[in-house]
Amino acid sequence: QVQLVESGGGLVQPGGSLNLSCAASGSIYSINAMGWYRQAPGKQREFVAAITGRGLTNYADSVKGRFTISRDNAKNAVYLQMNSLKPEDTAVYYCSYSDYVTQEVSWGQGTQVTVSS
């Protein structure tokens, strides 16, 4: 089993920055990909960014150039640095862990990010 705990969300003004963290525990293998998704009120959960065990990254077009995903395999952690935040970035952000072998995806409980003046 895998447990994921997100932190770092909050209220920020447009143009501001936040850094989200996700701590993973349980049966964690650095080969597996980790990522971030978000869900705004009344909308479906959407992909934000992902990073493989080797450090290859992928981003949603809406966040390219503003968000940076990184991971620390020694700490079983993944991070999301969010810059130049916009009101449309407001959502609950979820950390994910994708098991390459079982194809199972684990989710955290989410952390709220609100971008508002």
N, C-alpha and C positions, 0 to 999 in steps of 0.2 A: 504494500500500500504506500501511497505517496500523499504527503500533506504539504499544502502550500499556504503561506501566510503573507499577505501583501501589507505594505505600509507606505506612508509618505503622501497620501492624498490630502486634499484640503481645499481651501478657497484661495484663489489667486486672481489678480486683475489681468485683463487682456494685455498681452505682451510679456507677461511674467513667465516664471519657470518653476517647475517642480521636478523632483527626482523620486520616482517610485522604486520600491525594493520588494523583492519576493524571496522569502526564505523557504527552501524545500527540505523536507526530511522524509525518512523512510527508505524505500528501495530506489535510490537515485543513482543513475549511471550517467556519467558526463557525455556519453555518446549521443544521448537523446536530446532532442530539440526542446527549447523552452521559448515561451512567447508571451505576448500581451494581447488581450482583446478588450473591447469596451462595449458598453450597452447604454445608450441614452434612453431617457423616458419615452415609452411608446414605440421604440425601435428595436430591431433585432440586434443580437450581439454581432459585432463585426471585428474582423482582423485588424490589428494595429502593427505589430512587428513580431519577428521571430528570429532566433539565433540557434544555429546548430552547435553540436559539441565541439566542432572545429572552429567555430567563430564566424561562420558565414551568416550574413544577415539578409533579411527581407523586410520591406516596409510597405504599408498601404500608401497609395499615391497621396492621400490627404495629409500625411504626416512626414513625407520625405523632405529632408533638409531641415526639419524642425525637431524631430525626435531621434534619439540614439539609444539603441538597445545594446546591453553588454552583459557579460556573465562572469562569475568567479567560480570555477569548478571546485576549487578547494573549499569554498564556503557553501557550495550548493545553492548559489544565489543568482538571481537575474535582476537587472536594473533597467529602468526606462527613464532617461533624461529627456524632459520635455521643455522645449524652449519656444518662445514666441507663441504662447498659448492664445487660443481664440475661444470665443464663447461656444462655438460648435464642437469644441473638444470636451465640453462638459458631459460627463458620463461616469458610470461605475466601471473601473478598470479591473480586469481579471487576469491573473497570472495562469499560465498553462504549462503542462509538462506532457510531452508526447512520447509514449514508449514505442520505440522502433520495432520491437519484436511482437508485442501483443496488440499494437495499434490502439491501445487505450489512452485516452486523454484525461488527465486529472486537472481539476480547477481549484483555485482558491476561493475565498469568500467575497473578495472584491474590496476595493477601496474607492471612495467617492472623490472625484475631481470636479470642482466647480470653478468655471472661469467667468467672472462677472465683476463689473465695476460698482 
